[in-house]
Amino acid sequence: MSERTPPICFVCGKSCQNQMESTHYCICDVAICQDCINSVKKNDKIWICPHCKEENDIEESKLFRTT
């Protein structure tokens, strides 16, 4: 069984391994790093996946969220 690789930002292509808490994810398995989230934001609460065009909540799309 092979190890899974860390998520790679769909926009910049960098590994998100060191910033897992601030990486955003879409249901289509796309990851967006904190540095690139502004480039895909629709507004202060929503970002649009550059792959599938799904609208995602900025806070809810993080793997680790504050409650």
HUJOUR-V37442 format. One record per pair of residues at least 6 apart in sequence whose ideal C-beta (glycine too) atoms are under 6 Angstrom apart, sorted by the first residue. I is the first residue (numbers start at 1). J is the second residue. Records with the same first field share a line. If there is no record, write none. Layout:
BEGIN
I->J ; J
END
This chain:
BEGIN
6->15 ; 16 ; 17
7->16 ; 23 ; 31
8->15
9->16 ; 31 ; 32 ; 33 ; 36
10->30 ; 50
11->36
12->36
16->23 ; 31 ; 33
19->34
21->64
22->34
23->31 ; 33
24->32 ; 37 ; 61 ; 62
25->31 ; 61
26->49 ; 54 ; 56
28->51 ; 52
30->49 ; 51
37->47
40->47 ; 48 ; 50
41->47
42->48
45->58
46->55
47->56 ; 58
48->55
END
